[in-house]
Amino acid sequence: MVTFVTDSGYDFPKLKLPFELKILPLRVYVGEKEYHDKLNIQATDVYKFQREGSLPTTSLPSPESIERILREASQNSDRVYVLTISAKLSNTHDVVKSMVSEMKLDNVKVLDTKSACIKQGYIVWRAMLHYQKYGELSQEDIDNFNKEVLLLFLVPTLEYLQKGGRIGKAKALIGRLLSIKPILTVDEQGEVSSVATCRTIDAGVKMMYELAQKFLREKSLLDNFVTVGAYTVPSMKLPVDNLAKKFGRRFIDSTTIGSAIAAHVGPEAFAIVVGRGE
């Protein structure tokens, strides 16, 4: 028996997966109150707190939940693969790897997806398909999957990226003055970077589609790709639906974004991922 584990930085539509998947919930803090991502707080709750002037912050899964889930998976499975959110974005990977070593869980292997959100979901999905076919999985395999997938994230305001320390105040101020909406990605090294800017959501949808098409052409994937969408709050589902129409049958489905990711990108954001198909 094989079990896969990831953290709640993972977002993906509810597809039937070939192996069991356990989730380590990231923590979200509002003031002194602790929440567990996707269990007792959602992106819509983050939106409400942010609109009320609060600034939710995030932290890695609790050591207790990591130990419990990993020990259970190790005892019940022959092999366990833990695929974490990018080590460049969170300490989750390093802490989980250290705990696996301390607990002497010899059948547990920790890998860095070098991604987040629906890109992390895509990497987990590809990893499962790869293991199903070859019976092995390595960091090199994960890195190869990263070369065949593109995440595009439109963030209507730079305010929360600035408050979370992702960009400087000056850049955020200029963005607000010029009404610039960045289109972000998580690159192959697992770091967030900007790939384009736009002034309206409609223009962003058009640009995201064009960037996706360019990526698919460069990777020779126009005949073999899938697309997945994600959004923070219901009002952001419309641009995702508009992108879905452009991709037609290649668009699998869309999903909501977890509260931990929403805390960093702000209350109104949406994303797509395009990558090699099965």
N, C-alpha and C positions, 0 to 999 in steps of 0.2 A: 504494500500500500504506500502511496506517495501523497504527501500533503504539501500544499503551497501556503505560505503566509505572506501577507503584505500589511502595510499600515494604511490608515484611512486617508492618506494623501491620494490613494487610488480612487479613480472614478471610472466607471464603465457601465454601459447598458446591461440590463439583467439578461445576459445570454447564458445558455447552458454551457458550463465549462467542463472539460474532461476530467478535472481533479477537484478535490475539496479545496476550498480557499478560506482561510481564517484571517480575520482582520484585527490588527493592533490599533486601537483608537487613539489618535492624537488628542492632546488636551487643549481646550480653549478656555481662556480666563477672561472674565468680565469683572473688573474690580478684583475683589478677593474670592469671587465664586468660581469654582472649577466645574467645567463641563467636559463631556467626552464626545468627541466629534462623531456625528451621525447617529449617536445613541440618544442623547438628550439635548442636542443643539444642532440646528440645520442652518443652511445659508440664509434662509429667510429670517431667522432669529438674529443672525449677525447683522443683516440689513437693518432690522429694527433697532438694535443697540447702536449702530453707527449713526443712524438718522437722529437718534436721541442724544448724540454727542459722546457716547462711550467709544473706547478704542479697544476692542477685543484683541488679546494677544494669544500666542500659541506656544505649546511646548510638546516635546516628544511623549510617546506613550509612557504611562507610569511603569516603574520597574516591576511592580507587583503583577500588572497585566501581562507584561512581556514574559516574565518567569512562568506564570500560570499557563499561558497559551503555548509557549514553546515546549514546556515540559510535557504537557498533555499531547501535543503533536508528536514529540519525540517518542513517547511511550507507545502511541497507537499506530505509528507509521514506520515503515522500513527506511524511508528517506523523507527529509523535510527540506524544502527550499524556501528561504526567507528573502523576498525581493522588496527592498526598501525604497522609499522616496530618496531622491538624489542626496548624496552625502554633502554636496555643496549647498544644499538648501536647509538641511536639518541634521542634528546630531544623532538622529534615530539609528542610522546605519552603524555608526561607531559603537554606540551603546549596546545595540543588539548583538553585534559581533563579539564585544567584550563579555557580555553575559553568557553567550553560548559557550565561550571558552571557559569561563569560570564554572559553569554548570556541567562541563565535560559532556556536552551533547554531541557525540561523535557522528551521529547520523543527520546533523543539521548543518546546512551550508547557507551562508549569508552572502547575498549578491546585491550590488548597487544598480538599480534601474537607471540611474542618472537621469531621472525624469520625475514628473509629478502629474497630477490630475489625470486626464484621459490618455495622455501619453504613457503614464505609469500603468494605466489599465491595459493599454495596447501591448506594452512590453510583457506584462504578466500573461496575457492571452497568448502571445507568440511563444513565450517560454513554455507554457503548458503544451502547445502543439508540437514544439521542438522535442520536448521530453517524451511525449507520446510516440513520436516517430523514432527517436534515436536512443532513448533510455539514459541520456546524460544531459547535463546542463552546466555551463561554465560562465565565468564573467566575460570571456571572449565572445560567447554566443550572445550575451546580453548587449555587448558593445556593437556587435554586428546588427542586431535588431534596431539599435539606435540610428544606424546609418540609413535605414530604410523607412524612417517615419519622421513626419514633421508635425509639430504642435504649433498652432497659431492661436493667440489669446488676445482678444480686443478688450482693453480696459478703458471705459469712458472717462475716468478721472484719474489723475496721477496722485491725488491727495493721500490715498491709503498706502500706496507704494512708498511715498515719501515718509509718512508717519511710521511705517514699518522698517525704515532704514534702507530700503532697496534703491532709492535714488535720492539725490541731494535736494535741498530746499529751493535752490535757484532754478534747477531744471523743472521742478514741480510748478514753481511760480510762472515761469515762461510758458509752460504747457497750459496752465489755466488761462493766462492772458490771451493766448493764441487759439484757445479751444482745441488744442491738439489731443487726439486720442491715439495712444500708442498701440501698435500690434506687436505683441511680445512672443518669444519662443523660449523653450528650454533646449539648449544646444546639446551636441553629442557629449560634451564634458559635464553636463548636468547643471549648467549655470543659466540664469535668466538673462536674456538680451533682447534689445529692440530690433525689429527687422523692417519696420515701416511706421508711418504715421498717417492719420486721416483726420478729417474735420467732422464728418458725420458717420453715423452707424451704417447708413446705406452705402456710403463710399467705402467703409471698412469691409462690408460684406463682399463688395466687388473686388477689393484689393486682396482679401483673404483667398478668394477663389482663384484669382490670377497667380498668387504666390504658390498656392497648392498645385496648380497646373504646371507651373514652371518646375517645381520640385519633382513632380511625377515624370516630366519629360527628361529631366537631367538624370534621374535614376532608372529610366526605361521601365517605368511601372504603369504606364497608361492603360495597359491591357490586363493588369493584375493588381488592383488596389482596393482597399476598403476605406470608408470614412465614418467617423463617429463625431457627434457634437455634444456640447455640454453648456450649461447656463447656471447662473447663480440664483436668480429669482424668476418667477413666471413671466415677467415682462420681457425678459431677455431670451425667451424661447422663440419669439418671432424671427429675429435675424438668423437663428440656427435653422429654423424651418425654411427660410429663404435660401440658405446654403444647401440644405438637403435637396431642394428642387433642382439646383444646379448640378448636383452630383448624381441625381437619379437613383437607379438601383444599386449603385455603389455605396450609397449612404445606408449604414446598418440601422442606426437608431441614435437617439440623444438621451442624455441623463442629466441629473442635477449635480452641481458641484458641492462638495462637502464644506462644512463651516470653517475648517482650518485653512483651506485654500482661499475661501471667500474673505477671511479676515485680512488677508494680505493684498488681494487684488481689488477689494472694494465691493460695494453692494450690487453693482450692475455691471456684469461682465459675461462674456460668452467665449467659447472656444471650439475649434475643430482639430481633429487629428487625421492625417492621411498617411497610409502606410501600405506596405506590401500585403496582399491578401494571403489566404492559406496556401 
